[in-house]
Amino acid sequence: MTSLLNTTFCGVEFENPLILPSGIITEIPAHKKAEDAGAGGVTLKSFTVQPREGHSLPRIIKYDHGFLNSVGLRNAGIEKGKEAVKEYFLHARVPTIVSVFATNVKDFVQLLETFAPLHPAMIELNLSCPNVEDEFGKPTGDEVESAARVVREAKKIVRNIPLIAKLSPNLPTIVDIAKTCEAEGINGLSAINTVGPGMVIDIKTKKPVLGHLKGGVSGPGIFPIAVAKIYDLYEAVKVPILGMGGVTSWQNAVEIMMAGASLVGVGSAVYSKGYGVFEEIKAGMIKYMEENGVGSVQEMVGIAHQR
Ligand SMILES: Cc1cc2nc3c(=O)[nH]c(=O)nc-3n(C[C@H](O)[C@H](O)[C@H](O)COP(=O)(O)O)c2cc1C
């Protein structure tokens, strides 16, 4: 059924532009909840080569304007992960994106060789996770050249599966990394990952609340940062952008599309509003489009750039 919300991204068709971003749900089978709730697409939690327990509890906390998390890439690793993804794909009804994280090209290659044969709708290279820097060293995306090497090698493995790079807002080089990824043949970008790290101290216990002390900030507090980064990326590259960071309402979704996002990630809003947020945003977007004579979501992408 065609609707105002139908769209395509990197050649993949989406019934609506709302995507569950990586990591909002941890366990693979549970990602189905977002699909059942009306998300147009789902990104699975980032996989690393080895299984990871994640950081000490608590890993996700709420603050006045969103959330902080230091999940620390808790995931099953490739061996168990591959089986879980295979099983998930048997029943997936919307395009599913596999996300992979590594700090060196060799591990990225191993991850892609594991997951590409399962034919996900797209593969997202997480070049940006901020919570594991102390263990892994600097994220690969920190260095324009290492991002280029990852994309170059990845393209050889994924062949016709669209490859997108997830970028961090915390690097002043975000636009340079985006341009470099594009020059190496990336098909799309995904931004932004969490902002920070941030910290919350409980004034009663006089201690940081997160088990890992600091964590990435997500939710409404980062929305204007997301809009600005998407705006900058849209000016700099031609590949489409999956935009996210604090989108909580249909107004936010329309705004981030106007900044340049073709798809819209709705992550932390699931924590604050529940899974009904997908239907709520879709209904609001349709009403807005009908009232304003917008014939398709693509018409809104990047219109804030027209001067
Ligand atoms: C608990 C949690 C875990 C996350 N884990 C990942 C992850 O594994 N990989 C990744 O690329 N992004 C991860 N993210 C970042 C989100 O995908 C998203 O980029 C960020 O939260 C901003 O969007 P939001 O404000 O809508 O949540 C995580 C975010 C949260 C809140």
The ligand as an SDF file (V2000), in Angstrom:
LIG
                    3D

 31 33  0  0  0  0  0  0  0  0999 V2000
   21.0330    2.4250   25.6180 C   0  0  0  0  0  0  0  0  0  0  0  0
   21.6350    2.8390   24.3080 C   0  0  0  0  0  0  0  0  0  0  0  0
   22.4940    1.9700   23.6350 C   0  0  0  0  0  0  0  0  0  0  0  0
   23.0350    2.3410   22.4050 C   0  0  0  0  0  0  0  0  0  0  0  0
   23.8370    1.4440   21.7350 N   0  0  0  0  0  0  0  0  0  0  0  0
   24.2700    1.7540   20.4890 C   0  0  0  0  0  0  0  0  0  0  0  0
   24.9880    0.7950   19.7240 C   0  0  0  0  0  0  0  0  0  0  0  0
   25.2100   -0.3440   20.1280 O   0  0  0  0  0  0  0  0  0  0  0  0
   25.4160    1.1650   18.4960 N   0  0  0  0  0  0  0  0  0  0  0  0
   25.1750    2.4030   17.9710 C   0  0  0  0  0  0  0  0  0  0  0  0
   25.5810    2.6900   16.8470 O   0  0  0  0  0  0  0  0  0  0  0  0
   24.4810    3.3340   18.6750 N   0  0  0  0  0  0  0  0  0  0  0  0
   24.0260    3.0340   19.9180 C   0  0  0  0  0  0  0  0  0  0  0  0
   23.2810    3.9490   20.6190 N   0  0  0  0  0  0  0  0  0  0  0  0
   23.0250    5.2870   20.0390 C   0  0  0  0  0  0  0  0  0  0  0  0
   21.6620    5.3430   19.3470 C   0  0  0  0  0  0  0  0  0  0  0  0
   21.6110    4.4390   18.2670 O   0  0  0  0  0  0  0  0  0  0  0  0
   21.3730    6.7760   18.8360 C   0  0  0  0  0  0  0  0  0  0  0  0
   22.3670    7.1360   17.9080 O   0  0  0  0  0  0  0  0  0  0  0  0
   21.3480    7.8000   19.9580 C   0  0  0  0  0  0  0  0  0  0  0  0
   20.7260    7.2640   21.1160 O   0  0  0  0  0  0  0  0  0  0  0  0
   20.6350    9.0930   19.5650 C   0  0  0  0  0  0  0  0  0  0  0  0
   19.2920    8.8670   19.2470 O   0  0  0  0  0  0  0  0  0  0  0  0
   18.0780    9.0260   20.3200 P   0  0  0  0  0  0  0  0  0  0  0  0
   18.2710   10.3360   21.0160 O   0  0  0  0  0  0  0  0  0  0  0  0
   16.8290    8.9510   19.4940 O   0  0  0  0  0  0  0  0  0  0  0  0
   18.1910    7.8690   21.2680 O   0  0  0  0  0  0  0  0  0  0  0  0
   22.7410    3.6110   21.8570 C   0  0  0  0  0  0  0  0  0  0  0  0
   21.8770    4.4770   22.5390 C   0  0  0  0  0  0  0  0  0  0  0  0
   21.3170    4.1200   23.7460 C   0  0  0  0  0  0  0  0  0  0  0  0
   20.3910    5.0740   24.4490 C   0  0  0  0  0  0  0  0  0  0  0  0
  1  2  1  0
  2  3  1  0
  2 30  2  0
  3  4  2  0
  4  5  1  0
  4 28  1  0
  5  6  2  0
  6  7  1  0
  6 13  1  0
  7  8  2  0
  7  9  1  0
  9 10  1  0
 10 11  2  0
 10 12  1  0
 12 13  2  0
 13 14  1  0
 14 15  1  0
 14 28  1  0
 15 16  1  0
 16 17  1  0
 16 18  1  0
 18 19  1  0
 18 20  1  0
 20 21  1  0
 20 22  1  0
 22 23  1  0
 23 24  1  0
 24 25  2  0
 24 26  1  0
 24 27  1  0
 28 29  2  0
 29 30  1  0
 30 31  1  0
M  END
$$$$
